Amino acid sequence: MAPKLTRHLLLAAAVALTATPALGQALEDKLVIVTSFSKDLTVPFQQAFEKKHPGTKVEVQNRNSAAAIAFIRETRSSPPDLFWASSPDAFEVLKKNSLLQKYQSKAQGVAAKVGSYPINDPDGFYTGFAASGYGIMYNTRYTRANNLPAPKEWDDLKKPIYFGHVGFSAPSRSGTSHLTVETILQGEGWDKGWATLLEIGGNFQQVSDRSFGVPDAVNSGQYGVGIVIDFFGLSAKASGFPVEFVYPTVTAIVPANVGIIANAKNQKAAVAFVEFLLSEEGQQILLDPKIQRLPVRASTYEKAPAGYPNPFKNTQLGARVNFNADTSEGRYELVNSLFDRLVTFRLKELNAAWKAIHDTEKKLGTGANAAAKKMLAEARKLATSVPITDKEASDTAIAGSFQEVKKGQKVAGRQAEFEEKWDSFAVKNYAEAKSLAEKAASAK
């Protein structure tokens, strides 16, 4: 009996050994991921995952967040497997449209919150794999050459010395830019936040149509200062560019996420990729100099280089802004459209208004008379006003009339009416602000 039992045990062991590779290759042979991330982030994860699961080929399709949402809607009957992006708003849109499926990760050691923000969707439809904040990157060679002080706060970028030295990407083209705008609006309040954005906007050299365009321009010295998501600045510095990155006091630290798309064909591969992102191996990839994301495993920071931002130790990081993704998602397209009408499409007029204000304030100094002061105050008011209130922007009857507009597509209905009014509002206000500032310069 003993020899027979031994033979049975040996046979079972052999079966187990031969089954092990099969289990390792039990995933589907393909995984399709739609992402807004650049190749600097996606390629290292793609290669590491394919090495771990050699039978599975990862196909990465790059689209910005708005385009990705539209694509997932359009391919509902035969969708990609995963959506992988920074913007919590985008995941909320997909969730509310029943385009994501629930999945609870098995990973251990992942923090529940970053600051006051939950790392995972409380309802289980998407999972945070990294954290990100919003701030200012600047080229140190450029700032020295142009005698610019190192910026630290949003208010610094309002100063006349930065005129023509700042860049940003349009929030209608970049989910991370939208989150930056919302961070300022939620951190400072609607009216004060827009005043900050419009005064900083007066110093813009460029509003890029791609988020990568801003760090590229700062790295190359096309302009000196860029408003970016943190990993653009941190990875550029780690890669040897002469840049620094700072988090202003008013910033938010929120998770970047991954979600399994409803009716995904390659379910096992999708689950395995989510688990890989949250594994210790996956989290360490975030520390790569070309990536420089903030891991959601606190233990991963033990392997981080000196000076690496750690939101789990630096509790002041992002503490001033209790970011509300529902608020942001509810007025997403409205805020993007308003920014385009007031800044992106009217940058020349906005620049001219603020240059006139700055020039007059510099010329008059403290010697401005009452009439000049009154005209300058009115010019500033015109150049920092918005044509819609916070309450109106959060009204679903108004915000719900806005949708993403694809290139070449005509806007209709209430959205077209609002945009026409806002465009006229910007043209009129900026022209009057410029005129008042110029009159103030010669007031006696």
C-alpha positions in Angstrom: 0.0 0.0 0.0 2.8 2.3 0.9 4.5 2.1 -2.6 1.1 2.6 -4.3 0.4 5.6 -2.0 3.8 7.0 -2.9 3.1 6.6 -6.6 -0.2 8.5 -6.2 1.5 11.3 -4.3 4.2 11.5 -7.0 1.6 11.6 -9.7 -0.4 14.3 -7.9 2.8 16.3 -7.5 3.6 15.9 -11.2 0.2 17.1 -12.2 0.5 20.1 -9.9 3.9 21.0 -11.4 2.6 20.7 -15.0 -0.5 22.7 -14.1 1.5 25.6 -12.6 2.6 27.1 -16.0 -1.0 26.6 -17.2 -2.3 28.6 -14.3 0.3 31.3 -15.1 -1.0 31.4 -18.6 -4.7 30.9 -17.8 -5.4 34.5 -18.8 -6.9 35.5 -22.1 -4.3 36.1 -24.9 -5.2 39.8 -25.2 -5.9 42.8 -23.0 -7.1 46.1 -24.4 -6.5 49.2 -22.4 -7.7 52.8 -23.2 -5.6 55.4 -21.4 -4.8 59.0 -21.3 -1.3 58.3 -20.0 1.9 58.7 -22.0 4.2 55.9 -23.1 6.6 56.9 -20.4 4.1 55.4 -17.9 2.3 52.7 -20.0 5.3 51.0 -21.6 7.1 50.0 -18.3 3.8 48.5 -17.0 3.0 46.9 -20.3 6.4 45.2 -20.5 6.4 44.1 -16.8 2.9 42.6 -17.1 3.6 40.8 -20.3 6.8 39.3 -18.7 4.8 38.1 -15.8 2.0 36.8 -18.0 3.8 35.7 -21.2 0.7 34.4 -22.9 -1.1 37.8 -22.8 -0.5 40.6 -25.2 -1.4 44.1 -24.0 -2.8 46.6 -26.5 -2.7 50.2 -25.4 -4.9 52.8 -27.0 -4.1 56.4 -26.1 -6.9 58.9 -26.0 -7.4 62.0 -23.8 -10.1 61.5 -21.1 -12.9 63.1 -23.0 -12.2 61.2 -26.1 -11.8 58.0 -24.1 -15.3 58.4 -22.6 -16.8 59.0 -26.0 -15.0 55.9 -27.4 -16.2 53.6 -24.6 -19.7 54.8 -25.1 -19.5 54.2 -28.8 -18.1 50.7 -28.4 -20.5 49.6 -25.7 -21.4 46.4 -27.6 -17.8 45.4 -28.0 -15.7 47.5 -25.6 -12.1 47.6 -24.6 -11.2 45.9 -21.2 -9.8 48.7 -19.0 -9.9 52.4 -18.7 -6.7 53.8 -17.0 -6.5 57.6 -16.3 -5.9 60.3 -13.8 -9.3 62.0 -13.8 -11.8 60.8 -11.1 -14.4 62.9 -13.0 -14.1 60.7 -16.1 -14.6 57.5 -14.0 -17.7 59.1 -12.4 -19.1 59.8 -15.9 -18.5 56.1 -16.9 -19.9 54.9 -13.7 -23.1 56.9 -13.9 -23.6 55.7 -17.5 -23.2 52.0 -16.4 -20.0 51.6 -18.4 -17.9 50.2 -15.6 -18.3 47.0 -13.6 -17.6 46.4 -10.0 -14.4 44.8 -8.9 -12.9 44.7 -5.4 -9.1 44.3 -5.4 -7.4 41.6 -3.3 -4.3 43.7 -2.7 -3.2 44.2 0.9 -1.4 47.3 2.3 -3.1 49.9 0.1 -4.1 53.0 2.0 -7.8 53.8 2.4 -7.4 57.6 1.7 -4.9 60.1 0.4 -5.4 63.2 2.5 -9.2 63.3 2.9 -9.9 61.7 -0.5 -10.8 57.9 -0.8 -8.3 56.0 -2.9 -11.0 53.6 -4.2 -14.5 54.3 -5.4 -16.7 53.6 -2.4 -19.1 51.8 -4.6 -16.3 49.6 -6.1 -16.5 50.6 -9.7 -12.9 51.9 -10.0 -9.6 51.5 -8.1 -6.9 54.0 -7.3 -3.4 52.9 -8.1 -1.4 56.1 -7.7 -2.0 59.6 -6.4 -1.3 63.0 -8.0 -1.3 66.6 -7.2 -1.4 69.9 -9.2 1.2 72.7 -9.1 3.9 74.7 -10.8 7.0 73.5 -12.7 9.6 76.0 -13.8 12.9 75.9 -15.7 15.7 77.1 -13.4 17.9 78.2 -16.3 15.1 80.2 -17.9 14.1 81.9 -14.6 17.7 82.9 -13.9 18.2 84.2 -17.4 15.0 86.3 -17.2 15.4 87.4 -13.6 12.2 85.7 -12.5 11.7 84.7 -8.9 10.9 81.0 -8.1 7.1 80.8 -8.0 5.6 79.0 -5.0 1.9 79.9 -4.9 -0.8 80.5 -7.5 -0.8 84.2 -6.6 2.8 84.5 -7.6 1.8 83.8 -11.2 -0.4 86.8 -11.2 2.5 89.2 -10.9 3.4 91.4 -13.9 7.0 90.0 -13.9 5.6 86.7 -15.3 3.9 88.2 -18.3 4.5 86.0 -21.3 6.4 83.4 -19.3 3.6 81.0 -18.3 1.9 78.1 -20.1 -1.1 75.9 -19.5 -3.1 73.3 -21.4 -6.8 73.8 -22.2 -9.0 71.8 -19.7 -11.3 70.9 -22.6 -8.3 69.0 -24.1 -6.8 67.6 -20.9 -8.4 65.9 -17.9 -5.6 66.8 -15.6 -5.9 70.5 -16.6 -9.6 70.3 -15.8 -8.7 69.0 -12.4 -6.3 71.8 -11.8 -8.9 74.4 -12.7 -11.4 72.6 -10.4 -8.9 72.5 -7.6 -8.5 76.3 -7.7 -12.3 76.8 -8.0 -13.0 74.5 -5.1 -10.0 75.7 -3.0 -10.7 79.4 -3.4 -14.4 79.5 -4.2 -16.0 80.2 -7.6 -15.6 83.9 -7.9 -12.2 84.2 -6.3 -11.0 81.1 -8.1 -12.0 82.4 -11.5 -10.4 85.8 -10.7 -7.2 83.9 -9.9 -7.4 81.9 -13.2 -8.1 85.0 -15.3 -5.3 87.1 -13.8 -2.8 84.2 -14.2 -4.3 83.7 -17.7 -3.3 87.3 -18.5 0.3 86.2 -18.2 0.0 83.1 -20.4 2.2 82.8 -23.4 0.3 79.8 -24.6 -2.7 77.6 -23.9 -1.7 74.3 -25.4 -4.1 71.8 -26.9 -2.3 68.9 -25.4 -1.2 68.4 -21.7 2.2 67.1 -22.7 2.9 70.3 -24.6 3.3 72.3 -21.3 6.1 70.3 -19.7 7.8 69.9 -23.1 7.8 73.7 -23.5 9.2 74.2 -20.0 11.8 71.6 -20.4 13.0 73.1 -23.7 12.8 76.7 -22.4 10.1 77.8 -24.8 8.7 79.5 -21.7 9.7 79.3 -18.1 6.7 78.3 -16.0 4.0 75.7 -16.5 0.9 74.7 -14.6 1.0 70.9 -14.6 0.1 67.7 -12.8 3.0 66.8 -10.4 4.5 63.8 -12.3 5.3 66.0 -15.3 7.5 68.2 -13.2 8.9 65.4 -10.9 9.8 63.1 -13.8 11.4 65.9 -15.8 13.6 66.8 -12.9 14.5 63.1 -12.3 15.4 62.7 -16.0 17.9 65.6 -15.7 16.1 68.6 -17.0 16.9 71.9 -15.2 13.4 72.1 -13.7 11.7 72.3 -10.3 8.2 71.5 -9.2 6.2 73.0 -6.3 2.8 72.2 -4.8 1.0 75.5 -4.0 -0.9 75.6 -0.6 -4.2 75.4 -2.5 -3.8 72.1 -4.3 -5.5 68.7 -4.1 -4.0 65.2 -4.0 -6.4 62.8 -5.7 -6.0 59.2 -7.0 -5.3 58.2 -10.5 -7.5 55.2 -11.3 -8.2 52.0 -13.3 -11.5 50.5 -14.0 -12.8 47.4 -15.7 -15.2 48.3 -18.5 -18.7 46.7 -18.4 -18.9 43.6 -20.7 -15.1 43.5 -21.1 -14.2 40.4 -23.1 -10.9 39.7 -21.4 -12.1 39.6 -17.8 -9.3 37.5 -16.3 -6.5 39.6 -17.9 -8.2 42.8 -16.8 -8.4 41.6 -13.2 -4.8 40.5 -13.3 -3.7 43.9 -14.5 -5.5 45.7 -11.7 -3.9 43.4 -9.2 -0.5 43.9 -10.8 -0.8 47.7 -10.6 -1.4 47.4 -6.8 1.2 44.8 -6.1 4.5 45.8 -4.6 6.2 45.1 -7.9 3.7 47.4 -9.7 3.9 50.1 -7.1 7.7 50.3 -7.4 7.5 50.9 -11.1 5.8 54.3 -10.1 9.2 55.4 -8.7 10.8 55.1 -12.1 12.5 58.5 -12.9 10.4 58.7 -16.1 7.1 58.2 -14.2 7.5 59.7 -10.7 3.9 59.0 -9.5 2.9 58.8 -5.8 2.3 55.1 -4.8 -0.8 54.2 -2.8 1.1 51.6 -0.8 2.8 53.5 2.1 5.5 50.9 2.3 6.7 51.6 -1.3 8.0 55.1 -0.1 10.7 53.3 1.9 12.4 52.6 -1.5 11.8 56.1 -2.9 14.8 58.5 -3.4 15.5 61.2 -0.9 13.1 64.2 -1.1 10.3 62.2 -2.9 6.9 63.6 -2.0 5.0 61.4 0.5 1.4 62.4 1.1 1.1 59.9 3.8 3.8 61.6 5.9 3.4 65.2 4.7 -0.2 65.7 5.9 -0.2 69.3 4.8 0.0 68.3 1.2 -3.4 68.9 -0.3 -5.0 69.5 3.1 -6.5 72.9 2.1 -8.7 71.5 -0.6 -11.4 68.9 0.1 -11.9 68.0 -3.5 -15.4 67.0 -4.5 -15.4 64.8 -7.6 -19.2 64.9 -7.9 -19.1 68.8 -8.1 -16.4 68.6 -10.7 -18.1 65.9 -12.7 -21.5 67.7 -12.6 -20.2 70.9 -14.3 -17.3 69.3 -16.2 -18.2 70.4 -19.8 -19.6 73.7 -18.6 -16.3 74.7 -16.9 -14.3 73.5 -19.8 -16.4 75.6 -22.2 -16.3 78.7 -20.0 -12.5 78.5 -19.7 -12.2 78.3 -23.5 -14.5 81.3 -24.0 -12.8 83.4 -21.4 -9.1 82.3 -21.9 -8.2 79.8 -24.6 -10.1 81.5 -27.5 -9.6 85.1 -26.2 -6.0 84.9 -25.0 -4.8 87.8 -27.2 -7.5 90.1 -25.8 -6.9 88.8 -22.2 -3.2 89.4 -22.5 -3.8 93.0 -23.9 -6.1 93.9 -21.0 -3.7 92.7 -18.3 -0.7 94.3 -20.0 -2.5 97.6 -20.0 -3.4 97.2 -16.3 0.1 96.2 -15.3 1.7 99.0 -17.3 -0.5 101.6 -15.8 -0.1 100.4 -12.2 3.7 100.4 -12.8 3.6 103.9 -14.3 1.5 105.4 -11.6 2.9 103.5 -8.6 1.6 104.9 -5.3 1.0 108.3 -6.9 -2.3 107.4 -8.6 -5.1 109.9 -8.0 -8.6 108.9 -7.0 -9.9 108.9 -10.6 -7.1 106.7 -11.8 -7.5 104.3 -8.9 -11.2 104.0 -9.6 -10.6 103.3 -13.3 -8.0 100.7 -12.5 -10.3 99.0 -9.9 -13.0 98.8 -12.6 -10.6 97.5 -15.2 -9.5 94.7 -12.8 -13.1 93.9 -12.0 -13.9 93.6 -15.7 -10.9 91.4 -16.4 -11.7 89.0 -13.5 -15.4 88.6 -13.8 -17.3 85.6 -15.1 -20.8 85.6 -16.8 -22.3 82.8 -14.7 -22.6 82.2 -10.9 -21.6 79.1 -8.9 -25.2 78.3 -8.3 -26.0 78.5 -12.0 -23.0 76.4 -13.0 -24.2 73.7 -10.6 -27.8 73.8 -11.9 -28.3 70.5 -13.8 -30.7 72.3 -16.1 -27.8 74.5 -17.3 -24.8 72.2 -16.8 -26.7 69.3 -18.4 -27.0 71.2 -21.6 -23.3 71.1 -22.2 -21.5 68.3 -23.9 -18.0 67.6 -25.4 -17.7 69.1 -28.8 -15.6 67.1 -31.3 -13.4 68.9 -33.9 -15.6 70.1 -36.7 -18.8 69.6 -34.8 -21.3 72.4 -34.5 -22.7 73.3 -31.2 -26.5 73.7 -30.9 -29.3 74.4 -28.4 -28.7 76.1 -25.1 -25.0 75.4 -25.1 -24.6 77.5 -28.3 -26.6 80.3 -26.7 -24.5 80.3 -23.6 -21.2 80.2 -25.5 -22.2 83.0 -27.8 -23.1 85.2 -24.7 -19.9 84.2 -23.0 -17.8 85.0 -26.0 -19.4 88.5 -26.3 -18.9 89.0 -22.6 -15.2 88.3 -22.8 -14.7 90.5 -25.9 -16.6 93.4 -24.3 -15.0 93.1 -20.8 -11.4 92.8 -22.0 -11.7 95.7 -24.4 -13.3 97.9 -21.7 -10.6 96.9 -19.2 -7.9 97.8 -21.6 -9.5 101.1 -22.4 -10.0 102.0 -18.8 -6.4 101.1 -17.8 -5.1 103.3 -20.7 -7.3 106.2 -19.6 -6.1 105.8 -16.0 -2.5 106.2 -17.2 -3.2 109.7 -18.3 -5.7 110.7 -15.6 -4.9 114.0 -13.8 
